[in-house]
Amino acid sequence: MSSQKRQNGLGIAGFVLSLIGAVMFWVPVIGILCLGLGFLFSFISLIVGIASRRQIGFSIAGLVISIVFLFLASVITYSVFSLGMAGL
């Protein structure tokens, strides 16, 4: 068996979705959807990567990016909608 660890395709997909969501986090639906999928893919690939001894760097990066920007997107979305409901 090779000494290199195998790539984790789901982790890379989660990382890319998290990056797209980080760029688009100010758009309420698209940003939150990409960040949510990035979080889900990264979390699943982290669990699978640990169990099967695959690389988990992209999974961890995708999780961190998606958590930070999900928080920012939810704060911005809540602020915009609450100001809209207040009539401002």
C-alpha positions as CSV (number, residue, x, y, z in Angstrom):
1,M,0.0,0.0,0.0
2,S,1.2,3.5,-0.8
3,S,2.4,5.8,2.0
4,Q,0.3,8.6,0.7
5,K,-3.2,9.1,2.1
6,R,-6.1,9.0,-0.4
7,Q,-7.9,12.2,-1.3
8,N,-11.3,12.9,0.1
9,G,-13.6,14.0,-2.7
10,L,-16.5,14.8,-0.5
11,G,-14.3,17.0,1.6
12,I,-13.1,19.0,-1.4
13,A,-16.8,19.4,-2.5
14,G,-17.7,20.7,1.0
15,F,-14.7,23.1,0.9
16,V,-15.7,24.4,-2.6
17,L,-19.3,24.9,-1.5
18,S,-18.2,26.7,1.6
19,L,-16.0,29.0,-0.4
20,I,-18.9,29.8,-2.8
21,G,-21.2,30.3,0.2
22,A,-18.6,32.6,1.8
23,V,-18.5,34.8,-1.3
24,M,-22.3,34.8,-1.7
25,F,-23.2,34.9,2.1
26,W,-24.9,38.3,1.7
27,V,-27.5,36.8,-0.7
28,P,-30.1,35.3,1.7
29,V,-31.1,32.0,-0.1
30,I,-28.1,31.2,-2.2
31,G,-25.4,31.9,0.4
32,I,-27.2,30.0,3.2
33,L,-27.9,27.1,0.9
34,C,-24.3,26.8,-0.3
35,L,-23.0,27.2,3.3
36,G,-25.4,24.6,4.6
37,L,-24.5,22.1,2.0
38,G,-20.8,22.9,2.5
39,F,-21.2,22.3,6.2
40,L,-23.0,19.0,5.6
41,F,-20.6,17.6,3.1
42,S,-17.6,18.7,5.2
43,F,-19.0,17.1,8.3
44,I,-19.8,13.8,6.6
45,S,-16.4,13.7,4.9
46,L,-14.6,14.5,8.2
47,I,-16.3,11.5,9.9
48,V,-15.6,9.2,6.9
49,G,-12.1,10.6,6.5
50,I,-11.2,9.8,10.1
51,A,-12.7,6.3,9.9
52,S,-11.0,5.4,6.6
53,R,-7.7,7.3,7.3
54,R,-8.2,9.7,4.4
55,Q,-7.0,13.3,4.3
56,I,-9.2,15.6,6.3
57,G,-7.7,19.1,5.7
58,F,-10.3,20.2,3.2
59,S,-13.0,18.9,5.5
60,I,-11.8,20.9,8.5
61,A,-11.3,24.1,6.4
62,G,-14.8,23.7,4.9
63,L,-16.3,23.3,8.4
64,V,-14.6,26.4,9.7
65,I,-15.5,28.5,6.7
66,S,-19.1,27.4,6.7
67,I,-19.6,27.8,10.5
68,V,-18.2,31.4,10.5
69,F,-20.1,32.5,7.4
70,L,-23.4,30.8,8.4
71,F,-23.3,32.8,11.6
72,L,-22.7,36.0,9.6
73,A,-25.4,35.2,7.0
74,S,-27.9,34.4,9.7
75,V,-27.2,37.7,11.5
76,I,-27.5,39.7,8.3
77,T,-30.6,37.9,7.2
78,Y,-32.2,38.4,10.7
79,S,-31.3,42.1,10.7
80,V,-32.6,42.8,7.2
81,F,-35.9,41.0,7.8
82,S,-36.4,42.5,11.3
83,L,-35.8,46.0,9.9
84,G,-38.2,45.3,7.1
85,M,-40.9,44.1,9.5
86,A,-40.4,47.3,11.6
87,G,-41.1,49.4,8.5
88,L,-37.6,51.0,8.4
